[in-house]
């Protein structure tokens, strides 16, 4: 005779083991406020003992929610989308929720198509993921569920946007170089039409101005490439031979700068300290020497977006801009200036 399949524990089993009603067990497991702490502890312990798994479909029917969130990006293969997505997925997984991912690839028609698709799937909310830390068009007025913007600032002040703190990151870089005794600091960055490039350059200027120093030669705007880094470094060495530190707008630019410094016989960091931006480890960790850089905290941006989306789903709407603090990652490319050996 075949052995009967073991029955999965039910909410009734949990309630019986904890010595409470089914309604109280449900409230405790769903983190409702009407349950005393000791009662909640007993219910959670009973659920753990029985290895009880709540039925997501049943919970959705009761709450009117599908426990899914839509994430719409314009560039899934880009440098910044994947780390933010990882932060989103981790935060959703902690709440036993799922994410439906759509990539519009920068196409407005595809974006509208995917918004309709996500709404047809009855998502509980949507995260709009930007490809730059810049202003993006709001879609909130056309969407009947809460929307939060991540790594891109909505152009509607009533929306909530979570972006990287570019000004704060640049200040961290500048203060670190000043603490190393550097006083002739240059800045090589990317395209000036990127708000991130402008804000980092301006924050560096303000920070140096506070101690009576200029940005050596002024900000050097160009491309987000190693080639531009090499070109800019050669120009700096020709026009500003006393430079003792270079803050770069990206790790990729910084690797190009390092190449040119090596070619010119300048030691990093003994002669010239070098700081990148992004903490893109393909470049920062494998550079010669490994780069001190600013980490954008992209996973935290994703997790913060999820937290605020949950609050909006629960009726706690917020607006404005949250700037996620960046983080200084110190590696071998910075340190005090040392005289050349005789």
C-alpha positions, 0 to 999 in steps of 0.5 A: 500500500502506498504511503499517504502523502504528509499533509502541510501544516495549516493556519488552524494547526498553528493556532491550535499549537499556540493555544489561540484562535485562528483569527489571532494567529492570522493577525500575528503572522501578518504583523497586525498591531492588535496582538500582544507581544507574548501572543505573537511570540507564541504564534511565531514559535508554533509556525516555526516548529510546524514549518508553516508556510503561508499561502501567498495566493490566499493572503493575496485574496484576503488583502486584495494584493498580488504581492508582486512589484513591477520594475521598469528600467531603460537599460537592464544591461547598463552599469547601474541597473543590475546593482539596484535590481539586486537591492530591490530583489533582496528587499522583496525577498525578505517580504516574500514578494516577487518582482516583474522586470521589464526593460524598455531599452530607452524606447517611449513606446516600449515603456508605455507597453510595459506599464500597461502589461504590469498593470494588467498583471495587477502589480501592487506598485512600480519602481521606475529605474533610471539609467543616470542619476538625472531627471526623468519624466514622471509616469505617476499620473497615468498609473493607478498604483504607487510609483517610486523612482530609483537612480533617477529623479522624477520631474514631478515634485509630488513623486518620491525619488531615491538618487545617489548623493553626488555632491556628498560623494565628491566631498568625501573624495575631496576631504580624503585628498586634503587629509592626505596633504594634497593641495594641487588637486585636479578634476577629470570627469565625463560629459558636462550635460550629465547632472552627476558630472556637474554636481560632482565638479561643483561640490569639489570646487566648494570643498576646496574653496572652503580651505582656500584652494582652487580646482587646479586648471578647472574641471576637465569635462570630456567622455566617460572613457579611458581614452579621455582619461589618458588624454586629459592626464597628458594635458594636465602634466603639460599645463599643471606640472605641480599637480599632486592629486587627480579626482576622476568622475568615474573609475573608467576615466581614472584607469586611463589617467593612471595609464598616462601617469605611468607612461610619464614616470609619475608614481601613484600615489607617491607623486600623484594621488588618484581617486575614481568614482562608482566603485566599478570593480572591473576597473577599480579593484583591478587597476594598477594600483587598485583605486580609491573610489566612491561607492554609489551605494546602488544596492541600498538605493534599490532597498530604500526604494522598496521600503518606501514603495511598501509604505506607499502601498500601505497608504503612507505617501511621501514625496521629494528626493532622498539622496542615498549617501555614498561611501569612500572606499580606500585602496592603494591609489591614495596616500601621503606624498613621498619624495622620490628615492635618491 
